Amino acid sequence: MYKKITPEIAARLEKIVGPRNIYYNDQEKMEPYSHDEIFERGYSSMPEAVLKPVTAEEISRIMQLANEEMIPVTPRGAGSGLSGGAVPVFGGIVLSLERMNKILEIDKDNLVVVVEPGVITNDINRALQAEGLFYAGYPMSLESCFIGGNVAENAGGARAVKYGVTGRYVCGLEIVLPTGEIINAGGKRLKDVTGYDLLHLMVGSEGTLGIFSKITLRILPLPGASVSLFVPFKDIKTAVKTAPLVMIETGIVPAAMELMDQKSIEMSTRLLKEKVPCQDEAGSFLLLEIDGSPEQVEHEYNAVADHFLKYEALDVYVANTPSVKERFWSVRRGISDALKAYYPGNIAEDIVVPPATIPQLIEEVERLSREHNLESTSFGHLGDGNIHVHLLPNKEITLEQWYKATTSVLEKLYKTANSLGGTLSGEHGIGHKRKKYMPFFMSEKEISLMKKIKGVFDPNNILNPGKIFD
Ligand SMILES: Cc1cc2nc3c(=O)[nH]c(=O)nc-3n(C[C@H](O)[C@H](O)[C@H](O)COP(=O)(O)OP(=O)(O)OC[C@H]3O[C@@H](n4cnc5c(N)ncnc54)[C@H](O)[C@@H]3O)c2cc1C
């Protein structure tokens, strides 16, 4: 159904982006664009060409050509995704946004920042900090992922518990459609009910409906102070039962409330050659951030610490200097890399459930791991109910046993998540990896409505085909 990129088509593409910004017939240079950061094997696929446009007009011309010639196009940010979203499963063009990396405007009067899609997420905050402002998005990959990828995945992260996910801050998008037209949704305004909400249809569309070439984000005044709390517990059950109560009993919403079990801490500290307090006695750990005015933070962190001590925390460690805070947060951010290093091929899940049901979810993970004789680890965004369960391969198990056991565990886990009111992915997206599980969570009618929306935007199905659904 799709056409191959012939030398003649490659020459036309080269005319659009210039000879330095196309890789064609160069397997070595194209290899990094054949995969994302999925831990499991079997989710890579080589592109036929990689293009690096630098303007919306160049993207538009590429899309017009690809649409006429029936060539699939896969948009790509930094490739830090965990669902295979940026992998060109049908070959064709990988359209990398890496050169579109400018912060175009910091508009203090309207409290918005206008950026290109290839800006590294944390670079936005570095630029804003000098102006006493901040952008609330905080995915754990913030030092490598691009803001365009965050919008396409509606990325979450540690601060979603207080600040919400990426979509809450996206107020304007310039979008190149699969057919090549350029449209604008939203702008610098914070409210807009003029017709259907095309802006937020695009957020989380995983590069299947359009390519973002310019992004306007809402920003906030930088909180005057922040403190991190590191709280060890004897076991994971005590931590997950106690954590949701903190907001009800103290009336305080932490900016972040992260969970790390024993295994995830052990792996990350080993990789980083670090050690955290109570590492040998504790069975799980919470990492919180409290932010606000200096007086408010002082009052709130004391109240939160008292709460946890009342509910059997082994201790509460207060980190109030940038370097000590960074030590704890780098351990949290290092977990994924450590699991990838020590358990290659592990299966990483992204289940989200209503926060109060996390104890049941964790109980089921432990029960299923025991039943199937599998090692597992659970960590993640406890405050918003989004837990990353990883199933870990071990040497005693054959490939066939591993495949059988993990298939069964995942199906049972999804059933549990569904029965708790949860769903398949909280922030990593469906992409290529999870599409087979969509029918577990969505009705035929719901999936068919999504497919019809895709058809309206992309009649020839050339933009990121094979993602979310077949
Ligand atoms: C160590 C680690 C920690 C992580 N922690 C978090 C976390 O806390 N929270 C979280 O949400 N995610 C997390 N992730 C996953 C990943 O970083 C996010 O999904 C991120 O948003 C992907 O951004 P990217 O630029 O790397 O996108 P890519 O992986 O390149 O692409 C992701 C998807 O976006 C599409 N896309 C990219 N750019 C555009 C564009 N300009 N227009 C249209 N579509 C586009 C692609 O086609 C693809 O479908 C983590 C990943 C790693 C490796």
The ligand as a MOL file (V3000), in Angstrom:
LIG
                    3D

  0  0  0     0  0            999 V3000
M  V30 BEGIN CTAB
M  V30 COUNTS 53 58 0 0 0
M  V30 BEGIN ATOM
M  V30 1 C 14.1730 7.6930 31.8670 0
M  V30 2 C 12.8330 8.0950 31.3340 0
M  V30 3 C 11.9220 8.7060 32.1840 0
M  V30 4 C 10.6620 9.0940 31.7030 0
M  V30 5 N 9.7970 9.7160 32.5540 0
M  V30 6 C 8.6100 10.1420 32.0940 0
M  V30 7 C 7.6980 10.8220 32.9620 0
M  V30 8 O 7.9570 11.0350 34.1370 0
M  V30 9 N 6.5270 11.2360 32.4500 0
M  V30 10 C 6.2020 11.0210 31.1350 0
M  V30 11 O 5.1160 11.4350 30.7120 0
M  V30 12 N 7.0350 10.3660 30.3020 0
M  V30 13 C 8.2200 9.9280 30.7350 0
M  V30 14 N 9.0790 9.2730 29.8840 0
M  V30 15 C 8.6840 9.0030 28.4890 0
M  V30 16 C 9.0950 10.0910 27.4540 0
M  V30 17 O 10.2020 10.8360 27.9010 0
M  V30 18 C 7.9000 10.9880 27.1660 0
M  V30 19 O 6.8800 10.2500 26.5180 0
M  V30 20 C 8.2380 12.2210 26.3070 0
M  V30 21 O 7.1060 13.0550 26.2690 0
M  V30 22 C 8.6490 11.8700 24.8840 0
M  V30 23 O 9.2350 13.0220 24.2980 0
M  V30 24 P 10.2620 12.8530 23.0790 0
M  V30 25 O 10.6220 14.2070 22.6120 0
M  V30 26 O 11.3790 11.9640 23.4410 0
M  V30 27 O 9.2940 12.1590 22.0180 0
M  V30 28 P 9.5660 10.9160 21.0550 0
M  V30 29 O 9.8530 9.6910 21.8280 0
M  V30 30 O 10.5230 11.2840 20.0000 0
M  V30 31 O 8.1080 10.7900 20.3960 0
M  V30 32 C 6.9970 10.4530 21.1770 0
M  V30 33 C 5.7230 10.6110 20.3210 0
M  V30 34 O 5.5150 11.9810 20.0220 0
M  V30 35 C 5.3970 12.1830 18.6220 0
M  V30 36 N 5.9980 13.5020 18.3650 0
M  V30 37 C 7.2120 13.9490 18.7640 0
M  V30 38 N 7.3740 15.2370 18.4250 0
M  V30 39 C 6.2420 15.6200 17.7820 0
M  V30 40 C 5.7960 16.8280 17.1890 0
M  V30 41 N 6.5390 17.9500 17.1710 0
M  V30 42 N 4.5610 16.8580 16.6150 0
M  V30 43 C 3.7620 15.7620 16.6370 0
M  V30 44 N 4.1420 14.5870 17.1850 0
M  V30 45 C 5.3600 14.5160 17.7470 0
M  V30 46 C 6.1170 10.9990 17.9930 0
M  V30 47 O 5.6140 10.7020 16.7130 0
M  V30 48 C 5.8020 9.8930 18.9850 0
M  V30 49 O 4.5520 9.3310 18.7020 0
M  V30 50 C 10.3300 8.8480 30.3410 0
M  V30 51 C 11.2620 8.2280 29.4870 0
M  V30 52 C 12.4960 7.8540 29.9740 0
M  V30 53 C 13.4680 7.2050 29.0330 0
M  V30 END ATOM
M  V30 BEGIN BOND
M  V30 1 1 1 2
M  V30 2 1 2 3
M  V30 3 2 2 52
M  V30 4 2 3 4
M  V30 5 1 4 5
M  V30 6 1 4 50
M  V30 7 2 5 6
M  V30 8 1 6 7
M  V30 9 1 6 13
M  V30 10 2 7 8
M  V30 11 1 7 9
M  V30 12 1 9 10
M  V30 13 2 10 11
M  V30 14 1 10 12
M  V30 15 2 12 13
M  V30 16 1 13 14
M  V30 17 1 14 15
M  V30 18 1 14 50
M  V30 19 1 15 16
M  V30 20 1 16 17
M  V30 21 1 16 18
M  V30 22 1 18 19
M  V30 23 1 18 20
M  V30 24 1 20 21
M  V30 25 1 20 22
M  V30 26 1 22 23
M  V30 27 1 23 24
M  V30 28 2 24 25
M  V30 29 1 24 26
M  V30 30 1 24 27
M  V30 31 1 27 28
M  V30 32 2 28 29
M  V30 33 1 28 30
M  V30 34 1 28 31
M  V30 35 1 31 32
M  V30 36 1 32 33
M  V30 37 1 33 34
M  V30 38 1 33 48
M  V30 39 1 34 35
M  V30 40 1 35 36
M  V30 41 1 35 46
M  V30 42 1 36 37
M  V30 43 1 36 45
M  V30 44 2 37 38
M  V30 45 1 38 39
M  V30 46 1 39 40
M  V30 47 2 39 45
M  V30 48 1 40 41
M  V30 49 2 40 42
M  V30 50 1 42 43
M  V30 51 2 43 44
M  V30 52 1 44 45
M  V30 53 1 46 47
M  V30 54 1 46 48
M  V30 55 1 48 49
M  V30 56 2 50 51
M  V30 57 1 51 52
M  V30 58 1 52 53
M  V30 END BOND
M  V30 END CTAB
M  END
